[in-house]
Amino acid sequence: MNANEKTIMGIFTQLSCITFPCHIRAGAVLLASLLITAASPAWATLKDPNTLAVEPSQADFARATHSINTSFLLPSSAPLQADYAEVIQTIEAFPDVVVFPVLVAGPVVAVATRSLANKFAQAEGTIAVIYPDIGEPYRSVFTQIIGGIDAQARGRVSHFALGTSVDVGELNSSLRRQDVRVVIALGRQGVNVSAALDSNIRVVMGAVLTAPENEVRDHPVNSLSPDPALLFSRLKGMKPGVRRVFTVYDPRQNAWMMRLAKEAARTQGLEFTAYEAQDLRSAMLAYQKILASADSSQDALWLPQDSTTVEEGSVLPLVLEESWMRNLAVFSSSFGHVRRGVLFSLYPNNVELGRHLAGSALSFLTSGENEVSGMFPLREVLMAINLRTAKHLGINIRHPRNFDMAFPEQ
């Protein structure tokens, strides 16, 4: 028995000394032994409960908990918490263990009434991910998102790659056979197919820029467009003197995002001006107006993810050239724009996005309650910066390595 195993047994030995009924003390010791037997190969490297490599089977826990009718109660005295905090956190990582700290002032003669159960015992059913079977570079993006989903949901996920043609009837049959209660639909194709799923299946959408109003009304849709509150915060961190932010947007694509941006600007003490444009000509006129009157000492221009107003063949070159001449800070919601010369952008942290999507699905499974529907901006982000543009604007970047990506590449 190694040191960690002895530590676990020490905790459960203390439990057995408390005046619990005999069957609880016996169950505690039995479960301690089971945890040591099942998990001992992983103790040496286990750091994060989310990276647990070996989990005891449900059958093992059923045998261990056969005679136990309560959750474990750990004395919450400071020495015990200090000595065994890491081990207690590790024990809690097991999905079938619920730990309750209690203050002990003398013999314990009462126990909690909550029954020991799997933390997901009320989470009936499983989760499925449907996603496009597509080539690179998008395949890698979906692979990373799905990796985050799998890590958060811990093996409770089925995967369905969607080809160019989908037999929705067969897909629904497969989902029913696997008792799928929640589907995470990725990409535009996943979102389109999810509309034909059985009505009793809850859908969480992700990895899209936007979605039609009828889809937003019924489901949570997690966009790939960064939260403007995060964009504005990063801007102020790099240029504290900024007071006004301008943008041009197509309301058919980004009306929802502009509502968030207006509130974020107000919260952060910024003046926000957004020009509507539903065609290329209107967009060009709006940019010309902004660039002609902008004050580089206090103004900045935001390029949202918008195929109408941030057209890359003519609009983007104009904006980059004119802003460079006027020393105007331009930041973007699109990663590729940083390479071309905008100051910075925020872009998806795909693994963390996957974890977030899985968390939403698990929340529904556990509570049975629907998530709030609507469009949600991306908050699981990384940051890219253009060092040449920063230098041109007089921004001193002392530690480029603090950014997730820097251009020109060093």
LOLOBA-93621 format. One record per residue (C-alpha): residue in three letters; x, y, z. Coordinates in pm, whole numbers, padded with zeros to 5 digits, always signed. Example, Ala and Ser with C-alpha at 12.3 -4.5 7.8 and 13.67 -1.06 7.14 Angstrom:
BEGIN
ALA+01230-00450+00780;SER+01367-00106+00714;
end
This chain:
BEGIN
MET+00000+00000+00000;ASN+00156+00331-00109;ALA+00135+00667+00071;ASN-00178+00787-00110;GLU-00355+00459-00043;LYS-00267+00484+00326;THR-00401+00839+00327;ILE-00735+00727+00184;MET-00760+00446+00435;GLY-00678+00699+00708;ILE-00976+00912+00609;PHE-01213+00619+00611;THR-01064+00488+00935;GLN-01153+00822+01093;LEU-01501+00776+00955;SER-01529+00436+01117;CYS-01439+00589+01455;ILE-01736+00826+01439;THR-02052+00689+01590;PHE-02221+00591+01267;PRO-02434+00277+01254;CYS-02225-00032+01188;HIS-02344-00085+00834;ILE-02230+00269+00740;ARG-01887+00222+00897;ALA-01845-00110+00718;GLY-01958+00039+00390;ALA-01714+00328+00422;VAL-01419+00096+00476;LEU-01534-00131+00195;LEU-01563+00162-00047;ALA-01220+00289+00057;SER-01074-00049-00026;LEU-01255-00052-00357;LEU-01131+00296-00448;ILE-00773+00195-00372;THR-00799-00127-00572;ALA-00963+00033-00873;ALA-00775+00362-00888;SER-00427+00294-00750;PRO-00258+00290-01093;ALA-00369+00648-01152;TRP-00274+00809-00820;ALA+00084+00887-00914;THR-00012+01120-01199;LEU-00364+01231-01115;LYS-00380+01610-01092;ASP-00719+01715-01232;PRO-01039+01522-01152;ASN-01146+01585-01510;THR-00850+01380-01632;LEU-00932+01073-01425;ALA-00788+00783-01617;VAL-00941+00484-01437;GLU-01294+00470-01298;PRO-01448+00180-01106;SER-01738+00010-01280;GLN-02099+00055-01178;ALA-02106-00308-01065;ASP-01811-00246-00832;PHE-01985+00048-00671;ALA-02313-00142-00647;ARG-02140-00410-00437;ALA-01965-00151-00224;THR-02278+00048-00152;HIS-02523-00239-00111;SER-02568-00181+00263;ILE-02505+00195+00265;ASN-02807+00426+00275;THR-02635+00761+00333;SER-02374+00984+00175;PHE-02031+01000+00338;LEU-01990+01264+00607;LEU-01639+01399+00650;PRO-01548+01592+00968;SER-01474+01942+00840;SER-01211+02033+01095;ALA-00930+02249+00963;PRO-00649+01991+01015;LEU-00833+01724+00819;GLN-00913+01959+00534;ALA-00557+02081+00520;ASP-00405+01731+00536;TYR-00638+01554+00301;ALA-00779+01827+00073;GLU-00623+01687-00243;VAL-00728+01331-00165;ILE-01083+01440-00081;GLN-01104+01626-00413;THR-00984+01313-00589;ILE-01246+01099-00413;GLU-01514+01349-00515;ALA-01405+01308-00877;PHE-01554+00959-00876;PRO-01904+00996-01022;ASP-02056+00763-00759;VAL-01924+00947-00452;VAL-02090+01241-00280;VAL-01892+01397+00007;PHE-02058+01612+00274;PRO-01834+01805+00519;VAL-01985+01844+00867;LEU-01872+02029+01177;VAL-01807+01778+01456;ALA-01844+01892+01817;GLY-01869+01566+02005;PRO-02013+01229+01904;VAL-02220+01230+01588;VAL-02555+01064+01645;ALA-02736+01179+01330;VAL-02658+01125+00967;ALA-02762+01297+00647;THR-03086+01176+00497;ARG-02974+01203+00137;SER-02904+00863-00014;LEU-02570+00778-00166;ALA-02617+00774-00539;ASN-02438+00832-00862;LYS-02394+01205-00916;PHE-02559+01146-01252;ALA-02818+00898-01120;GLN-03094+01145-01201;ALA-02937+01218-01536;GLU-03132+00963-01732;GLY-03030+00890-02088;THR-02720+00979-02280;ILE-02582+01251-02506;ALA-02517+01236-02879;VAL-02306+01465-03096;ILE-02402+01513-03460;TYR-02149+01690-03678;PRO-02053+01727-04046;ASP-01825+01464-04198;ILE-01608+01724-04364;GLY-01248+01768-04475;GLU-00970+01979-04333;PRO-00923+02235-04190;TYR-01274+02211-04046;ARG-01241+01845-03952;SER-00973+01930-03695;VAL-01194+02201-03546;PHE-01484+01961-03493;THR-01245+01694-03362;GLN-01117+01935-03096;ILE-01468+02043-02994;ILE-01580+01680-02968;GLY-01270+01604-02761;GLY-01380+01868-02511;ILE-01733+01726-02507;ASP-01604+01374-02439;ALA-01371+01495-02163;GLN-01651+01680-01982;ALA-01918+01415-02025;ARG-01682+01127-01938;GLY-01781+00861-02185;ARG-02154+00929-02196;VAL-02144+01049-02557;SER-02230+00885-02889;HIS-02091+01031-03213;PHE-02275+01061-03544;ALA-02085+01198-03845;LEU-02325+01339-04105;GLY-02251+01288-04473;THR-02393+01490-04760;SER-02721+01297-04741;VAL-02872+01193-04408;ASP-03143+00935-04342;VAL-03315+01117-04057;GLY-03543+00823-03985;GLU-03246+00592-03933;LEU-03072+00856-03723;ASN-03377+00891-03498;SER-03395+00513-03460;SER-03030+00499-03355;LEU-03082+00776-03102;ARG-03382+00598-02952;ARG-03193+00269-02923;GLN-02918+00445-02728;ASP-03168+00632-02508;VAL-03031+00969-02622;ARG-03204+01256-02444;VAL-02984+01546-02556;VAL-02818+01607-02893;ILE-02529+01851-02937;ALA-02560+01967-03298;LEU-02239+02110-03445;GLY-02204+02318-03759;ARG-02469+02431-04002;GLN-02541+02076-04119;GLY-02583+01951-03764;VAL-02823+02234-03689;ASN-03027+02166-04004;VAL-03060+01795-03928;SER-03151+01858-03563;ALA-03476+02023-03676;ALA-03602+01679-03786;LEU-03516+01492-03466;ASP-03779+01342-03234;SER-03956+01613-03037;ASN-03860+01459-02700;ILE-03489+01511-02771;ARG-03339+01832-02638;VAL-03095+02006-02875;VAL-02794+02222-02788;MET-02645+02393-03094;GLY-02287+02504-03139;ALA-02007+02588-03382;VAL-02221+02820-03596;LEU-02203+03196-03646;THR-02578+03256-03631;ALA-02908+03074-03675;PRO-03259+03152-03806;GLU-03504+03306-03563;ASN-03723+02994-03547;GLU-03426+02784-03429;VAL-03316+03041-03172;ARG-03665+03049-03026;ASP-03655+02685-02918;HIS-03291+02601-02847;PRO-02970+02748-02705;VAL-02738+02834-02995;ASN-02370+02881-02907;SER-02212+03108-03166;LEU-01850+03115-03280;SER-01861+03497-03268;PRO-01673+03630-02963;ASP-01859+03811-02689;PRO-01822+04188-02751;ALA-01774+04236-02377;LEU-01450+04036-02403;LEU-01341+04222-02718;PHE-01397+04563-02560;SER-01220+04458-02241;ARG-00910+04344-02434;LEU-00917+04665-02639;LYS-00919+04883-02329;GLY-00636+04677-02183;MET-00420+04754-02486;LYS-00540+05112-02548;PRO-00671+05260-02221;GLY-00744+05591-02395;VAL-01015+05448-02619;ARG-01351+05613-02562;ARG-01553+05532-02877;VAL-01604+05214-03080;PHE-01752+05208-03431;THR-01877+04917-03636;VAL-02076+04837-03952;TYR-02312+04540-03957;ASP-02587+04367-04151;PRO-02893+04342-03920;ARG-02998+04018-04089;GLN-02683+03858-03950;ASN-02585+04050-03641;ALA-02877+04238-03487;TRP-02851+04012-03181;MET-02478+04076-03149;MET-02523+04453-03167;ARG-02768+04440-02875;LEU-02500+04267-02668;ALA-02234+04513-02789;LYS-02441+04815-02692;GLU-02485+04683-02338;ALA-02119+04579-02310;ALA-02003+04925-02421;ARG-02231+05097-02170;THR-02101+04874-01889;GLN-01739+04949-01979;GLY-01786+05324-02022;LEU-01755+05327-02401;GLU-01958+05514-02659;PHE-02079+05267-02921;THR-02192+05361-03272;ALA-02315+05093-03514;TYR-02404+05161-03878;GLU-02650+04930-04055;ALA-02569+04812-04408;GLN-02743+04541-04608;ASP-02529+04562-04921;LEU-02169+04628-05018;ARG-02227+04985-05136;SER-02389+05088-04806;ALA-02108+04924-04613;MET-01840+05111-04809;LEU-02015+05443-04751;ALA-02039+05375-04378;TYR-01668+05293-04350;GLN-01573+05604-04544;LYS-01777+05814-04303;ILE-01615+05653-04000;LEU-01260+05676-04133;ALA-01299+06039-04239;SER-01397+06159-03892;ALA-01224+05912-03658;ASP-00991+06041-03387;SER-00711+05785-03351;SER-00637+05896-02994;GLN-00976+05783-02865;ASP-01155+05586-03140;ALA-01140+05224-03257;LEU-01312+05022-03530;TRP-01457+04674-03472;LEU-01499+04426-03759;PRO-01767+04169-03664;GLN-01809+03835-03837;ASP-02035+03962-04113;SER-02022+03848-04475;THR-02195+04164-04602;THR-02008+04442-04424;VAL-01668+04276-04384;GLU-01633+04151-04739;GLU-01271+04053-04780;GLY-01220+04138-05147;SER-01279+04513-05134;VAL-01398+04625-04789;LEU-01119+04475-04581;PRO-00830+04610-04796;LEU-00985+04959-04785;VAL-01030+04951-04409;LEU-00678+04822-04344;GLU-00512+05077-04572;GLU-00706+05378-04447;SER-00679+05281-04079;TRP-00301+05235-04114;MET-00266+05585-04263;ARG-00476+05734-03983;ASN-00319+05526-03698;LEU-00665+05398-03612;ALA-00691+05079-03405;VAL-00894+04810-03582;PHE-00984+04486-03404;SER-01179+04191-03534;SER-01393+03890-03447;SER-01216+03688-03721;PHE-00882+03519-03659;GLY-00765+03551-04022;HIS-00781+03930-04013;VAL-00491+03952-03768;ARG-00252+03804-04021;ARG-00369+04067-04269;GLY-00308+04359-04033;VAL-00579+04422-03774;LEU-00451+04480-03422;PHE-00603+04173-03254;SER-00884+03922-03261;LEU-01044+03667-03033;TYR-01106+03320-03169;PRO-01249+02991-03036;ASN-01077+02771-02783;ASN-01229+02460-02937;VAL-01167+02220-02649;GLU-01314+02457-02390;LEU-01608+02525-02619;GLY-01670+02150-02627;ARG-01660+02136-02247;HIS-01912+02419-02230;LEU-02150+02245-02471;ALA-02123+01921-02272;GLY-02194+02111-01952;SER-02517+02246-02099;ALA-02621+01897-02208;LEU-02540+01743-01869;SER-02729+02020-01692;PHE-03041+01928-01882;LEU-02995+01558-01815;THR-02953+01619-01444;SER-03231+01872-01390;GLY-03468+01790-01673;GLU-03516+02162-01721;ASN-03460+02337-02051;GLU-03169+02575-02092;VAL-03255+02935-02176;SER-03302+02954-02552;GLY-03145+03211-02783;MET-02813+03311-02931;PHE-02510+03307-02701;PRO-02174+03463-02790;LEU-01845+03280-02761;ARG-01669+03320-02426;GLU-01423+03031-02456;VAL-01164+03231-02648;LEU-00800+03263-02737;MET-00629+03585-02849;ALA-00419+03665-03155;ILE-00221+03987-03203;ASN-00035+04158-03487;LEU+00291+04285-03338;ARG+00374+04501-03639;THR+00042+04683-03614;ALA+00079+04722-03238;LYS+00419+04883-03284;HIS+00280+05115-03554;LEU+00007+05228-03313;GLY+00259+05290-03036;ILE+00144+04996-02823;ASN+00430+04838-02633;ILE+00390+04459-02624;ARG+00646+04348-02368;HIS+00555+03980-02356;PRO+00430+03847-02692;ARG+00423+03498-02543;ASN+00130+03606-02328;PHE-00081+03590-02643;ASP-00201+03263-02790;MET-00088+03360-03141;ALA+00130+03645-03264;PHE+00191+03776-03618;PRO+00424+03816-03791;GLU+00524+03473-03664;GLN+00853+03483-03478;
end
